[in-house]
């Protein structure tokens, strides 16, 4: 039987900040089998796509061939006719200079059902993220969105005389390279040379720039090579009403580029925290986390759960892999009802709370030695199950055994080094474009040294603990910040302190 026709979603990805993607856009993106995205879309938004979705960038200026508009139509239609759900992900809002009319016409002609999901436009973001109003009760009661790439031989070319008389704010899209022409025409048709102008580059991105000038000086400010697209140019008296304080630029890590190296699926919290503080975040996982190749030891321990007095977790990964494994044995949390639980730190305790479990013991200092010391008073004669990674120090088991405990270990997840780095990260490190690298475990430290070698010395290193810092210093790498407490939040605070 032939597959039924799929569907196409034209989704506005917003101007750049992933937080500006609408809830509807995120929902529809997560349903797609195929994602066709513009190069101006922030790659972090792709995290909301399914892990098995086919991701296809439609080209980037100066980096290979751009996919033509006709080819985009063909790809959307072909995928939908194959029964797939297609997300056509566009920067900003689809209806504003996004060639949406052409794509909808092609889908209509092909009989492909679709839905359009609006997004935050670049003009809206440029206004809100700089404190520059597009409308003002005294000077701008209307707004015109204008393309700076208008062809002169078209019958509907811009009425520059009309725009010069326009009683509100003009917002030029794609107008950086053509600014000398359109600004001169506005002036020639009577727009005052001293009209306030704002140029907002990469609105809502960590690299956002905002430059204010006048219409008469615009061509000089936007001389070739001075400001690179993408940028929005706002023209009008409302620009003069820009807020006195700049909330976006006032964030403490604006202008800083920071590398996050945690494994996939565990980096989001740190990325979000750094981004909220204004940093431009690069991402390169140094290790991969997965289930153990052999569950035999863990399964045997699960069958013997009634014999243990303590379950000891040394990471949040151990919590999730172990507790999820209970279902394989047709068990639930009642199986650990007779056990007390110890966690090495607040991150591990938080993972337990996700399963509605409370840690009975949490050491004051978040490391294996402190956990062993905290357990020692009750260790003698106690039966303890350590749930751990495939690699790591043996200090916890050794100290508890020395304290008189009967210790059994079970590997519940594997930690493997990433072998191949992202070439863009390699280049950014080598060229000194990354100011900080966050290192949240000894395993990550060793993997990063193997991945980047001496290039890692081109950036400042922030370690999660003295133990992790020691791995780096022993290998000849300077550590510029150490977290206290030993948490990812502590890493962020350590960077903030070092930047003061």
PyMOL commands that set and color helices and strands:
alter all, ss='L'
color gray80, all
select helices_A, chain A and resi 18-20+23-31+43-48+69-81+100-110+122-128+160-165+179-188+218-221+237-241+268-276+296-303+305-307+316-329+333-336+346-354+368-379+395-402+423-430+442-458+466-474+488-499
alter helices_A, ss='H'
color red, helices_A
select strands_A, chain A and resi 7-12+34-37+54-57+85-90+113-117+143-147+169-173+196-201+209-214+231-235+257-260+280-283+287-290+310-313+340-343+361-362+383-389+406-417+436-439+460-463+481-482
alter strands_A, ss='S'
color yellow, strands_A
deselect
rebuild
show_as cartoon
